[in-house]
Amino acid sequence: MLILSEKDVQQLLNIEDLIQALEQAHIQYSTGKAVMPVRLVVPLPQIHGRITSMPGYLSQDKALGMKVVTYFQNNPKQDLPAILATIMLFSAETGQMIAVMDGSYITAIRTACASAMATKALANPETPALGILGAGVQARAHIQALCRVKKLQRIKLYSPLGISAQRVRQELESEVGVNIEVVECRGYRAGLRSGGYGDHGERTDFRTRLAKARCAHQRRRLPPAGSP
């Protein structure tokens, strides 16, 4: 059985290949060639956590797998992430487990690549700029993924204090070859309305998705990331 750490996954995963794989997976899902039930969430208040399972099967690729995500709110006190993920792959012929891997990096970059896939299909191809609301894990992943499908001239990174955004700029500006400007921004409305930007990436939740979408200009594409 193959066992891959987060570092292994980062070294092996190619972002362009992942975007193409997601395109094919979405086609299979849309044409009834995939099995993807609603995720099962099991709250565990007695241990201050929850566990979520997400199985799936692609019949065309004969790919069978499941991601298990745990959330333990007290983990940061032990220098651990509150959210941890593990991905398991199984033989579609026997059900035998053939691989297990850390799911943290692949979850982040998969979310961003899904946004990149949608941006490639839906966004104005002539839009030269990208706005990112927030400067966490998804901001990094979205900049890396979206620069693979768009020829950008500038990126604006909106953050309440700008501290984490400056770190993102320092880490990624030379990698993606695009100027990243950090803008201190207290609210999403200010971020969406400033600069005349055509594409925006956002880390949000379901409760705020519709409200925030109303603030977007009709020619802007706003892909919220991380919604259930």
Residue frames as a rotation matrix with the C-alpha (Angstrom) as fourth column:
MET 1
0.578 0.816 0.000 0.00
0.816 -0.578 0.000 0.00
0.000 0.000 -1.000 0.00
LEU 2
-0.292 -0.654 0.697 1.27
0.640 -0.675 -0.365 3.45
0.710 0.340 0.617 -0.93
ILE 3
0.478 0.364 -0.799 1.50
0.845 -0.439 0.306 6.01
-0.239 -0.822 -0.518 1.87
LEU 4
-0.153 -0.477 0.866 2.05
0.695 -0.674 -0.249 9.68
0.702 0.564 0.434 0.99
SER 5
-0.283 -0.021 -0.959 2.78
0.824 -0.517 -0.232 12.55
-0.491 -0.855 0.164 3.36
GLU 6
0.736 0.545 -0.401 1.71
0.320 -0.802 -0.504 16.13
-0.596 0.243 -0.765 2.72
LYS 7
0.045 -0.817 -0.575 5.22
-0.540 -0.504 0.674 16.88
-0.841 0.280 -0.463 1.44
ASP 8
-0.683 -0.251 0.687 5.02
0.315 0.746 0.586 13.90
-0.659 0.617 -0.430 -0.94
VAL 9
0.243 0.886 0.394 1.69
0.856 -0.005 -0.517 15.13
-0.456 0.463 -0.760 -2.30
GLN 10
0.670 -0.033 -0.741 3.05
-0.127 -0.989 -0.071 18.65
-0.731 0.141 -0.667 -2.84
GLN 11
-0.353 -0.912 -0.208 6.03
-0.463 -0.023 0.886 17.31
-0.813 0.409 -0.414 -4.76
LEU 12
-0.741 0.048 0.670 4.00
0.432 0.798 0.420 14.93
-0.514 0.601 -0.612 -6.94
LEU 13
0.218 0.971 0.095 0.91
0.749 -0.104 -0.654 17.01
-0.625 0.214 -0.751 -7.70
ASN 14
-0.864 -0.414 0.285 0.96
0.493 -0.588 0.641 19.09
-0.097 0.695 0.713 -10.89
ILE 15
-0.475 0.716 -0.512 -1.56
-0.038 -0.597 -0.801 21.95
-0.879 -0.361 0.311 -10.85
GLU 16
-0.457 0.299 -0.838 -2.20
-0.880 -0.288 0.377 21.92
-0.129 0.910 0.394 -14.62
ASP 17
-0.817 0.130 -0.561 -2.85
-0.070 0.944 0.321 18.17
0.572 0.302 -0.763 -14.53
LEU 18
-0.784 0.541 -0.304 -5.20
0.486 0.230 -0.843 18.62
-0.386 -0.809 -0.444 -11.57
ILE 19
-0.422 0.645 -0.637 -7.27
-0.553 -0.740 -0.383 21.24
-0.718 0.191 0.669 -13.40
GLN 20
-0.505 0.200 -0.840 -7.64
-0.776 0.322 0.543 18.89
0.379 0.926 -0.008 -16.37
ALA 21
-0.885 0.159 -0.438 -8.56
0.281 0.932 -0.229 15.99
0.372 -0.325 -0.869 -14.08
LEU 22
-0.669 0.662 -0.336 -11.22
0.167 -0.307 -0.937 18.12
-0.724 -0.683 0.095 -12.39
GLU 23
-0.432 0.501 -0.750 -12.67
-0.864 -0.468 0.185 19.07
-0.258 0.728 0.635 -15.77
GLN 24
-0.599 0.159 -0.785 -13.07
-0.372 0.813 0.448 15.39
0.709 0.560 -0.428 -16.64
ALA 25
-0.888 0.269 -0.374 -14.46
0.460 0.537 -0.707 14.54
0.010 -0.800 -0.600 -13.20
HIS 26
-0.567 0.708 -0.421 -17.10
-0.299 -0.653 -0.696 17.28
-0.768 -0.269 0.582 -13.50
ILE 27
-0.420 0.396 -0.816 -18.07
-0.877 0.052 0.477 16.00
0.231 0.917 0.326 -16.94
GLN 28
-0.755 0.110 -0.646 -18.51
0.106 0.993 0.046 12.49
0.647 -0.034 -0.762 -15.55
TYR 29
-0.821 0.468 -0.325 -20.58
0.350 -0.037 -0.936 13.80
-0.450 -0.883 -0.134 -12.65
SER 30
-0.463 0.649 -0.604 -22.78
-0.633 -0.719 -0.287 15.88
-0.620 0.250 0.743 -14.97
THR 31
-0.261 0.329 -0.907 -23.37
-0.857 0.354 0.375 12.93
0.445 0.875 0.190 -17.30
GLY 32
0.664 0.655 0.360 -24.28
-0.746 0.544 0.385 10.44
0.057 -0.524 0.850 -14.58
LYS 33
0.535 -0.538 -0.651 -20.98
0.026 0.781 -0.624 8.57
0.844 0.317 0.432 -14.67
ALA 34
-0.655 -0.734 0.180 -20.01
-0.142 -0.115 -0.983 9.38
0.743 -0.669 -0.029 -11.11
VAL 35
0.410 0.698 -0.587 -21.30
0.575 0.302 0.760 8.45
0.708 -0.650 -0.277 -7.68
MET 36
-0.736 -0.641 0.221 -20.91
0.256 -0.564 -0.785 11.21
0.627 -0.521 0.579 -5.12
PRO 37
0.207 0.876 -0.435 -23.35
0.803 0.101 0.587 11.09
0.558 -0.472 -0.683 -2.21
VAL 38
0.604 0.067 0.794 -23.86
-0.282 -0.914 0.292 13.97
0.745 -0.401 -0.533 0.18
ARG 39
-0.479 -0.877 -0.043 -21.09
-0.205 0.159 -0.966 14.07
0.854 -0.454 -0.256 2.75
LEU 40
0.512 0.582 -0.631 -21.82
0.467 0.428 0.774 12.46
0.721 -0.691 -0.053 6.10
VAL 41
-0.325 -0.561 0.761 -21.10
-0.363 -0.669 -0.648 14.79
0.873 -0.487 0.013 9.00
VAL 42
0.339 0.360 -0.869 -20.99
0.622 0.608 0.494 13.30
0.706 -0.708 -0.018 12.50
PRO 43
0.252 -0.225 0.941 -20.92
-0.536 -0.842 -0.058 15.94
0.806 -0.490 -0.333 15.27
LEU 44
0.161 -0.285 -0.945 -18.99
0.673 0.732 -0.106 14.85
0.722 -0.619 0.310 18.36
PRO 45
0.449 0.068 0.891 -19.65
-0.314 -0.921 0.229 17.54
0.837 -0.382 -0.392 20.99
GLN 46
0.999 -0.031 -0.012 -18.49
0.024 0.396 0.918 15.25
-0.024 -0.918 0.396 23.78
ILE 47
0.249 -0.968 0.025 -14.93
0.828 0.227 0.512 15.48
-0.502 -0.107 0.858 22.42
HIS 48
0.321 -0.040 -0.946 -15.30
-0.078 -0.997 0.016 18.99
-0.944 0.069 -0.323 20.95
GLY 49
-0.726 -0.613 -0.311 -15.03
-0.367 -0.036 0.929 17.86
-0.581 0.789 -0.199 17.36
ARG 50
0.550 0.835 0.015 -16.68
-0.474 0.327 -0.817 16.31
-0.688 0.442 0.576 14.34
ILE 51
-0.605 -0.688 0.399 -15.78
-0.046 0.531 0.846 13.83
-0.795 0.494 -0.353 11.63
THR 52
0.395 0.705 -0.589 -16.92
-0.630 -0.260 -0.732 14.00
-0.669 0.660 0.341 8.01
SER 53
-0.390 -0.480 0.786 -16.71
0.257 0.763 0.594 11.31
-0.884 0.433 -0.174 5.31
MET 54
0.307 0.409 -0.859 -16.87
-0.683 -0.534 -0.498 11.99
-0.663 0.740 0.115 1.57
PRO 55
-0.254 -0.382 0.889 -16.80
0.275 0.852 0.445 8.88
-0.927 0.358 -0.111 -0.65
GLY 56
0.362 0.393 -0.845 -16.87
-0.696 -0.490 -0.525 9.01
-0.620 0.778 0.096 -4.43
TYR 57
-0.130 -0.354 0.926 -16.54
0.383 0.844 0.376 6.85
-0.914 0.404 0.026 -7.54
LEU 58
0.018 0.060 -0.998 -15.78
-0.829 -0.557 -0.048 7.75
-0.558 0.829 0.040 -11.18
SER 59
0.599 0.317 0.736 -16.97
-0.023 0.925 -0.379 4.93
-0.801 0.210 0.561 -13.43
GLN 60
0.956 -0.250 -0.155 -15.03
-0.181 -0.082 -0.980 6.04
0.233 0.965 -0.124 -16.52
ASP 61
0.103 -0.981 0.162 -11.74
-0.780 -0.181 -0.598 6.11
0.617 -0.065 -0.784 -14.61
LYS 62
0.523 0.190 -0.831 -12.71
0.275 0.885 0.376 3.27
0.806 -0.425 0.411 -12.27
ALA 63
-0.617 -0.716 0.326 -11.50
0.007 -0.419 -0.908 5.49
0.787 -0.558 0.263 -9.44
LEU 64
0.526 0.761 -0.380 -12.84
0.365 0.202 0.909 4.74
0.768 -0.617 -0.171 -5.96
GLY 65
-0.598 -0.800 -0.049 -11.88
0.425 -0.264 -0.866 6.83
0.680 -0.539 0.498 -2.99
MET 66
0.606 0.762 -0.227 -12.92
0.621 -0.275 0.734 8.60
0.497 -0.586 -0.640 0.16
LYS 67
-0.458 -0.674 0.579 -11.79
0.036 -0.665 -0.746 11.67
0.888 -0.320 0.329 2.06
VAL 68
0.400 0.499 -0.769 -12.20
0.825 0.170 0.539 11.83
0.400 -0.850 -0.343 5.82
VAL 69
-0.286 -0.422 0.860 -12.01
0.044 -0.903 -0.428 15.23
0.957 -0.085 0.277 7.50
THR 70
0.119 0.288 -0.950 -11.87
0.964 0.195 0.179 15.88
0.237 -0.937 -0.255 11.23
TYR 71
-0.010 -0.084 0.996 -12.44
-0.048 -0.995 -0.084 19.16
0.999 -0.049 0.006 13.01
PHE 72
0.279 0.005 -0.960 -11.24
0.925 0.267 0.270 19.54
0.258 -0.964 0.069 16.60
GLN 73
0.758 0.191 0.624 -11.53
0.217 -0.975 0.036 23.09
0.616 0.108 -0.781 17.81
ASN 74
0.906 -0.411 0.105 -8.91
-0.245 -0.306 0.920 22.75
-0.346 -0.859 -0.378 20.56
ASN 75
0.697 -0.651 0.301 -6.15
0.717 0.639 -0.277 21.47
-0.012 0.409 0.913 18.24
PRO 76
0.482 -0.557 0.676 -4.43
0.109 -0.728 -0.677 24.86
0.869 0.400 -0.290 17.87
LYS 77
0.741 -0.205 0.639 -3.65
-0.668 -0.310 0.676 24.75
0.059 -0.929 -0.367 21.60
GLN 78
0.571 -0.546 0.613 -1.53
0.096 0.786 0.610 21.69
-0.815 -0.289 0.501 20.79
ASP 79
-0.240 -0.664 -0.708 0.05
-0.608 -0.465 0.643 23.32
-0.756 0.585 -0.292 17.72
LEU 80
-0.724 0.121 0.679 -2.10
0.508 0.760 0.406 21.25
-0.467 0.639 -0.611 15.38
PRO 81
-0.879 0.477 0.001 -4.49
-0.320 -0.590 0.741 22.45
0.354 0.651 0.671 12.65
ALA 82
-0.412 0.817 0.403 -8.13
-0.651 0.045 -0.758 22.46
-0.637 -0.575 0.513 13.70
ILE 83
0.725 0.658 -0.201 -9.00
-0.582 0.431 -0.690 20.74
-0.368 0.617 0.695 10.41
LEU 84
-0.482 -0.846 0.228 -7.18
-0.585 0.505 0.635 17.57
-0.652 0.173 -0.738 9.33
ALA 85
0.589 0.696 -0.411 -7.87
-0.758 0.299 -0.580 15.49
-0.281 0.653 0.703 6.24
THR 86
-0.507 -0.669 0.544 -6.92
-0.344 0.736 0.583 12.05
-0.790 0.109 -0.603 4.97
ILE 87
0.288 0.557 -0.779 -7.62
-0.949 0.060 -0.308 10.62
-0.125 0.828 0.547 1.51
MET 88
-0.310 -0.302 0.901 -7.90
-0.261 0.939 0.225 6.89
-0.914 -0.166 -0.370 0.83
LEU 89
-0.085 0.238 -0.967 -7.94
-0.994 0.042 0.098 5.18
0.064 0.970 0.234 -2.56
PHE 90
-0.023 0.201 0.979 -9.35
-0.386 0.902 -0.194 1.68
-0.922 -0.383 0.057 -3.12
SER 91
-0.973 -0.222 0.059 -9.25
-0.060 0.494 0.867 -0.90
-0.222 0.841 -0.494 -5.88
ALA 92
-0.265 0.922 -0.283 -12.48
-0.943 -0.309 -0.124 -0.71
-0.202 0.234 0.951 -7.89
GLU 93
-0.114 0.175 -0.978 -12.22
-0.532 0.821 0.209 -4.47
0.839 0.544 -0.001 -8.48
THR 94
-0.254 -0.087 -0.963 -11.63
0.515 0.831 -0.211 -5.77
0.819 -0.550 -0.166 -4.97
GLY 95
0.786 0.538 0.304 -12.19
0.077 -0.574 0.815 -2.84
0.614 -0.617 -0.493 -2.61
GLN 96
0.386 -0.733 -0.560 -8.69
0.922 0.295 0.249 -3.28
-0.018 -0.612 0.790 -1.21
MET 97
0.890 -0.142 -0.432 -7.05
-0.037 -0.970 0.242 -0.09
-0.454 -0.199 -0.869 -0.02
ILE 98
0.568 -0.694 0.442 -4.21
0.798 0.332 -0.504 0.80
0.203 0.639 0.742 -2.37
ALA 99
-0.464 -0.747 0.477 -3.15
0.530 -0.665 -0.526 4.24
0.710 0.009 0.704 -1.11
VAL 100
0.620 0.557 -0.552 -3.57
0.785 -0.432 0.445 6.61
0.009 -0.709 -0.705 1.79
MET 101
-0.373 -0.759 0.533 -2.35
0.734 -0.593 -0.331 10.19
0.567 0.268 0.779 1.77
ASP 102
-0.571 0.120 -0.812 -2.46
0.545 -0.684 -0.485 13.38
-0.614 -0.719 0.326 3.77
GLY 103
0.005 0.712 0.702 -5.37
0.996 -0.069 0.063 15.44
0.093 0.698 -0.710 2.49
SER 104
0.217 0.112 -0.970 -4.49
0.535 -0.844 0.022 18.95
-0.816 -0.524 -0.243 3.69
TYR 105
-0.604 -0.530 -0.595 -2.62
-0.171 -0.643 0.747 20.28
-0.778 0.553 0.298 0.65
ILE 106
-0.917 0.245 0.314 -4.68
0.389 0.381 0.838 18.44
0.085 0.891 -0.445 -1.93
THR 107
0.048 0.966 -0.253 -7.90
0.968 -0.108 -0.228 19.81
-0.247 -0.234 -0.940 -0.37
ALA 108
0.116 -0.060 -0.991 -6.64
0.165 -0.983 0.078 23.39
-0.979 -0.173 -0.104 -0.58
ILE 109
-0.739 -0.496 -0.457 -5.27
-0.335 -0.318 0.887 23.16
-0.585 0.808 0.069 -4.11
ARG 110
-0.725 0.561 0.399 -8.26
0.688 0.606 0.399 21.12
-0.017 0.564 -0.826 -5.38
THR 111
0.248 0.826 -0.506 -10.62
0.746 -0.496 -0.443 23.87
-0.618 -0.268 -0.740 -4.20
ALA 112
-0.027 -0.349 -0.937 -8.52
-0.251 -0.905 0.345 26.49
-0.968 0.245 -0.063 -5.96
CYS 113
-0.934 -0.353 0.060 -8.25
-0.053 0.303 0.951 24.42
-0.354 0.885 -0.302 -9.15
ALA 114
-0.262 0.923 0.283 -12.04
0.934 0.316 -0.165 24.08
-0.242 0.221 -0.945 -9.25
SER 115
0.451 0.348 -0.822 -12.23
0.236 -0.934 -0.267 27.89
-0.861 -0.074 -0.504 -9.17
ALA 116
-0.464 -0.713 -0.526 -9.59
-0.399 -0.362 0.843 28.04
-0.791 0.601 -0.117 -11.91
MET 117
-0.800 0.235 0.552 -11.55
0.538 0.687 0.488 25.57
-0.265 0.687 -0.676 -14.00
ALA 118
0.251 0.966 -0.054 -14.70
0.884 -0.252 -0.395 27.69
-0.395 0.051 -0.917 -13.69
THR 119
0.260 -0.240 -0.935 -12.78
-0.095 -0.970 0.222 30.89
-0.961 0.031 -0.275 -14.34
LYS 120
-0.794 -0.603 0.074 -11.31
-0.045 0.180 0.983 29.39
-0.606 0.777 -0.170 -17.50
ALA 121
-0.595 0.631 0.497 -14.81
0.803 0.485 0.346 28.58
-0.023 0.605 -0.796 -18.75
LEU 122
0.323 0.941 -0.105 -16.79
0.946 -0.320 0.039 31.60
0.003 -0.112 -0.994 -17.54
ALA 123
0.206 -0.260 -0.943 -14.59
0.440 -0.837 0.327 34.64
-0.874 -0.482 -0.059 -16.98
ASN 124
0.964 0.034 -0.263 -13.92
-0.183 -0.633 -0.752 37.42
-0.192 0.773 -0.604 -19.46
PRO 125
0.618 -0.765 0.180 -10.72
0.785 0.613 -0.089 36.23
-0.043 0.196 0.980 -21.20
GLU 126
0.136 -0.567 0.812 -9.49
0.468 -0.686 -0.557 39.82
0.873 0.456 0.172 -21.54
THR 127
0.955 0.213 0.205 -9.70
-0.080 -0.481 0.873 40.65
0.284 -0.850 -0.443 -17.83
PRO 128
0.213 -0.977 -0.024 -6.12
-0.073 0.009 -0.997 41.60
0.974 0.214 -0.069 -16.81
ALA 129
-0.552 -0.427 0.717 -6.54
-0.643 -0.330 -0.691 41.62
0.532 -0.842 -0.092 -13.05
LEU 130
-0.022 0.473 -0.881 -7.52
0.414 0.806 0.423 39.44
0.910 -0.355 -0.213 -10.13
GLY 131
-0.170 0.023 0.985 -8.82
-0.790 -0.600 -0.123 40.41
0.588 -0.800 0.120 -6.70
ILE 132
-0.275 0.035 -0.961 -8.51
0.398 0.914 -0.081 38.02
0.875 -0.405 -0.265 -3.75
LEU 133
0.303 0.444 0.844 -10.54
-0.644 -0.557 0.524 38.65
0.703 -0.702 0.117 -0.58
GLY 134
0.930 -0.059 0.364 -8.61
-0.276 0.544 0.793 37.22
-0.244 -0.837 0.489 2.37
ALA 135
0.286 -0.922 -0.261 -5.01
-0.830 -0.102 -0.549 36.07
0.479 0.373 -0.794 2.76
GLY 136
0.309 -0.114 0.944 -5.13
-0.702 0.643 0.307 32.56
-0.642 -0.758 0.119 4.19
VAL 137
-0.408 -0.473 0.781 -4.46
0.037 0.846 0.532 29.11
-0.912 0.246 -0.328 2.77
GLN 138
0.316 0.635 0.705 -7.04
0.749 0.289 -0.596 29.51
-0.582 0.717 -0.384 0.02
ALA 139
0.819 -0.097 -0.566 -5.59
-0.305 -0.909 -0.285 32.84
-0.487 0.406 -0.774 -1.08
ARG 140
-0.223 -0.975 -0.007 -2.23
-0.632 0.139 0.762 31.19
-0.742 0.174 -0.647 -1.72
ALA 141
-0.446 0.076 0.892 -3.79
0.396 0.910 0.120 28.25
-0.803 0.407 -0.436 -3.53
HIS 142
0.613 0.770 0.179 -6.06
0.528 -0.231 -0.817 30.44
-0.587 0.595 -0.548 -5.66
ILE 143
0.525 -0.506 -0.684 -3.21
-0.638 -0.766 0.077 32.67
-0.563 0.396 -0.725 -6.80
GLN 144
-0.540 -0.783 0.309 -1.19
-0.409 0.565 0.717 29.62
-0.736 0.261 -0.625 -7.81
ALA 145
-0.328 0.481 0.813 -4.10
0.624 0.757 -0.196 27.99
-0.709 0.443 -0.548 -9.66
LEU 146
0.686 0.709 -0.161 -5.68
0.368 -0.529 -0.765 31.04
-0.628 0.465 -0.624 -11.32
CYS 147
0.210 -0.690 -0.693 -2.34
-0.677 -0.614 0.406 32.18
-0.705 0.384 -0.596 -12.73
ARG 148
-0.649 -0.418 0.636 -2.28
0.086 0.790 0.607 28.88
-0.756 0.448 -0.477 -14.65
VAL 149
-0.177 0.693 0.699 -5.45
0.927 0.355 -0.118 29.73
-0.330 0.627 -0.706 -16.61
LYS 150
0.881 0.471 0.045 -5.32
0.463 -0.840 -0.283 33.53
-0.095 0.270 -0.958 -16.90
LYS 151
-0.181 -0.904 0.388 -2.66
0.855 -0.340 -0.392 35.90
0.487 0.261 0.834 -18.22
LEU 152
0.744 0.507 -0.436 -2.79
0.669 -0.577 0.469 38.39
-0.014 -0.641 -0.768 -15.37
GLN 153
0.113 -0.680 0.724 -1.06
0.318 -0.666 -0.675 41.75
0.941 0.307 0.141 -15.20
ARG 154
-0.648 -0.306 0.697 -1.82
-0.510 -0.506 -0.696 42.46
0.566 -0.806 0.172 -11.54
ILE 155
-0.080 0.585 -0.807 -3.31
0.615 0.667 0.422 40.93
0.785 -0.462 -0.413 -8.42
LYS 156
-0.299 0.059 0.952 -4.87
-0.636 -0.756 -0.154 42.82
0.711 -0.652 0.264 -5.52
LEU 157
-0.362 0.076 -0.929 -4.91
0.540 0.829 -0.143 41.00
0.760 -0.553 -0.341 -2.21
TYR 158
0.016 0.504 0.864 -7.45
-0.485 -0.752 0.447 42.40
0.874 -0.426 0.232 0.27
SER 159
-0.181 -0.149 -0.972 -6.88
0.695 0.680 -0.234 41.77
0.696 -0.718 -0.020 3.97
PRO 160
0.791 0.603 -0.103 -8.16
0.489 -0.523 0.698 43.46
0.367 -0.603 -0.709 7.17
LEU 161
0.771 -0.554 -0.314 -4.67
0.037 -0.453 0.891 44.13
-0.636 -0.699 -0.328 8.58
GLY 162
0.816 -0.426 -0.391 -2.42
-0.519 -0.243 -0.820 43.28
0.254 0.872 -0.419 5.65
ILE 163
0.108 -0.839 0.533 0.09
-0.874 0.175 0.453 41.30
-0.473 -0.515 -0.715 7.73
SER 164
0.053 -0.035 0.998 -0.72
0.119 0.992 0.028 37.84
-0.991 0.117 0.057 6.38
ALA 165
0.929 0.332 0.166 -1.23
0.213 -0.110 -0.971 39.33
-0.304 0.937 -0.173 2.92
GLN 166
0.545 -0.806 -0.231 2.33
-0.836 -0.544 -0.077 40.68
-0.064 0.235 -0.970 2.92
ARG 167
-0.217 -0.610 0.762 3.60
-0.487 0.744 0.458 37.16
-0.846 -0.271 -0.458 3.64
VAL 168
0.464 0.460 0.757 1.59
0.437 0.625 -0.647 35.79
-0.771 0.631 0.089 0.72
ARG 169
0.965 -0.117 -0.233 3.00
-0.254 -0.629 -0.735 38.52
-0.061 0.769 -0.637 -1.54
GLN 170
0.167 -0.982 0.088 6.57
-0.932 -0.128 0.340 37.75
-0.323 -0.139 -0.936 -0.50
GLU 171
-0.199 -0.218 0.955 6.10
-0.173 0.968 0.184 34.01
-0.965 -0.128 -0.231 -1.03
LEU 172
0.184 0.495 0.849 4.27
0.627 0.606 -0.489 34.07
-0.757 0.623 -0.199 -4.36
GLU 173
0.666 0.176 -0.725 5.02
-0.288 -0.836 -0.467 37.24
-0.688 0.520 -0.507 -6.32
SER 174
-0.244 -0.840 -0.484 8.22
-0.873 -0.027 0.488 35.93
-0.423 0.541 -0.727 -7.90
GLU 175
-0.633 0.034 0.774 6.77
0.089 0.996 0.029 32.42
-0.769 0.087 -0.633 -8.34
VAL 176
0.233 0.845 0.481 3.75
0.699 0.199 -0.687 33.54
-0.677 0.496 -0.544 -10.41
GLY 177
-0.668 -0.619 0.412 5.51
0.728 -0.431 0.533 36.46
-0.152 0.656 0.739 -12.09
VAL 178
0.079 0.759 0.647 2.68
0.591 -0.558 0.582 38.91
0.803 0.336 -0.492 -11.42
ASN 179
-0.786 -0.329 0.524 2.71
-0.132 -0.738 -0.662 42.07
0.604 -0.589 0.537 -9.30
ILE 180
-0.011 0.755 -0.656 0.74
0.807 0.394 0.440 41.53
0.590 -0.524 -0.614 -6.08
GLU 181
-0.568 -0.081 0.819 -0.57
-0.229 -0.941 -0.251 44.62
0.791 -0.330 0.516 -4.32
VAL 182
-0.542 0.352 -0.763 -1.71
0.807 0.471 -0.356 44.35
0.234 -0.809 -0.540 -0.71
VAL 183
-0.450 0.507 0.735 -4.74
-0.215 -0.860 0.462 46.44
0.867 0.050 0.496 0.25
GLU 184
-0.964 0.198 -0.178 -5.99
0.218 0.204 -0.954 46.81
-0.153 -0.959 -0.240 3.80
CYS 185
-0.553 0.832 -0.035 -9.73
-0.405 -0.233 0.884 46.31
0.728 0.503 0.466 3.55
ARG 186
-0.806 0.247 0.539 -12.22
-0.523 0.132 -0.842 46.01
-0.279 -0.960 0.023 6.41
GLY 187
0.036 0.924 0.382 -15.18
-0.306 0.374 -0.876 44.77
-0.951 -0.085 0.296 4.38
TYR 188
-0.378 -0.173 0.910 -15.89
0.634 0.668 0.390 42.75
-0.675 0.724 -0.143 1.26
ARG 189
0.705 0.687 0.178 -17.97
0.612 -0.462 -0.641 45.54
-0.358 0.561 -0.747 -0.30
ALA 190
0.621 -0.545 -0.562 -14.98
-0.471 -0.834 0.289 47.85
-0.626 0.085 -0.775 -0.39
GLY 191
-0.382 -0.819 0.429 -12.87
-0.142 0.511 0.848 45.12
-0.913 0.263 -0.311 -1.91
LEU 192
-0.098 0.423 0.901 -15.35
0.823 0.544 -0.166 44.31
-0.560 0.725 -0.401 -4.65
ARG 193
0.819 0.573 0.016 -15.99
0.498 -0.698 -0.515 47.92
-0.284 0.430 -0.857 -5.58
SER 194
0.493 -0.689 -0.531 -12.42
-0.390 -0.721 0.573 49.13
-0.778 -0.076 -0.624 -5.73
GLY 195
-0.403 -0.914 0.046 -10.18
-0.309 0.183 0.933 48.94
-0.861 0.362 -0.356 -8.75
GLY 196
0.289 0.585 -0.758 -12.69
-0.916 -0.063 -0.397 47.78
-0.280 0.809 0.517 -11.36
TYR 197
-0.718 -0.676 0.165 -11.50
-0.617 0.728 0.298 44.19
-0.322 0.112 -0.940 -11.13
GLY 198
-0.112 0.685 -0.720 -13.19
-0.893 0.249 0.375 41.55
0.436 0.685 0.584 -13.22
ASP 199
0.265 0.155 -0.952 -12.42
0.061 0.982 0.177 38.34
0.962 -0.105 0.251 -11.32
HIS 200
-0.055 -0.229 0.972 -12.51
-0.930 -0.342 -0.133 37.78
0.363 -0.911 -0.194 -7.58
GLY 201
-0.193 -0.018 -0.981 -11.72
0.198 0.979 -0.057 34.77
0.961 -0.205 -0.185 -5.46
GLU 202
-0.073 0.282 0.957 -13.24
-0.834 -0.544 0.097 34.52
0.547 -0.791 0.275 -2.02
ARG 203
-0.775 -0.091 -0.626 -13.06
0.263 0.853 -0.451 32.26
0.575 -0.514 -0.637 1.00
THR 204
-0.509 0.704 0.495 -16.56
-0.784 -0.616 0.071 32.38
0.355 -0.352 0.866 2.46
ASP 205
-0.904 0.323 0.281 -19.41
0.137 0.841 -0.524 30.34
-0.405 -0.435 -0.804 3.86
PHE 206
-0.577 0.714 0.397 -22.91
0.761 0.293 0.578 29.57
0.297 0.636 -0.713 2.66
ARG 207
0.167 0.724 -0.670 -24.62
0.894 -0.398 -0.208 32.12
-0.417 -0.564 -0.713 4.92
THR 208
0.091 -0.200 -0.975 -22.82
0.001 -0.980 0.201 35.05
-0.996 -0.019 -0.089 3.32
ARG 209
-0.626 -0.442 0.642 -22.51
0.580 0.286 0.763 33.82
-0.521 0.850 0.078 -0.27
LEU 210
0.056 0.738 0.672 -25.74
0.983 -0.159 0.093 35.31
0.175 0.655 -0.735 -1.63
ALA 211
0.789 0.236 -0.567 -25.38
0.422 -0.880 0.220 38.59
-0.447 -0.413 -0.794 0.23
LYS 212
-0.060 -0.913 -0.403 -21.85
0.026 -0.405 0.914 39.10
-0.998 0.045 0.048 -1.04
ALA 213
-0.478 -0.099 0.873 -22.75
0.807 0.343 0.481 38.14
-0.347 0.934 -0.084 -4.58
ARG 214
0.598 0.790 0.138 -25.14
0.790 -0.551 -0.268 41.10
-0.136 0.270 -0.953 -4.75
CYS 215
0.579 -0.438 -0.688 -22.17
-0.041 -0.858 0.511 43.44
-0.814 -0.268 -0.515 -4.37
ALA 216
-0.386 -0.795 0.468 -20.39
0.447 0.283 0.849 42.09
-0.807 0.536 0.246 -7.44
HIS 217
-0.267 0.204 -0.942 -20.55
-0.730 -0.681 0.060 44.04
-0.629 0.704 0.331 -10.66
GLN 218
0.698 0.694 0.178 -22.40
-0.421 0.598 -0.682 42.18
-0.580 0.401 0.709 -13.39
ARG 219
0.728 -0.470 -0.498 -19.18
-0.428 0.255 -0.867 41.63
0.535 0.845 -0.015 -15.35
ARG 220
-0.264 -0.832 0.489 -17.25
-0.944 0.119 -0.308 40.27
0.198 -0.542 -0.816 -12.38
ARG 221
0.351 0.305 -0.885 -16.93
-0.148 0.952 0.269 36.60
0.924 0.037 0.380 -11.65
LEU 222
-0.086 -0.293 0.952 -16.93
-0.960 -0.232 -0.158 35.73
0.267 -0.927 -0.261 -7.96
PRO 223
0.163 0.133 -0.978 -16.04
-0.115 0.987 0.115 32.11
0.980 0.094 0.176 -7.12
PRO 224
0.417 -0.013 0.909 -16.65
-0.896 -0.176 0.409 31.57
0.154 -0.984 -0.085 -3.37
ALA 225
-0.197 -0.591 -0.782 -14.32
-0.320 0.793 -0.518 28.90
0.927 0.148 -0.346 -1.99
GLY 226
-0.948 -0.311 -0.072 -14.97
-0.067 0.413 -0.908 26.53
0.312 -0.856 -0.413 0.84
SER 227
-0.281 0.916 0.286 -18.76
-0.960 -0.268 -0.085 26.58
-0.001 -0.299 0.954 0.84
PRO 228
-0.564 0.091 0.821 -20.55
-0.240 0.933 -0.268 23.35
-0.790 -0.348 -0.504 1.79
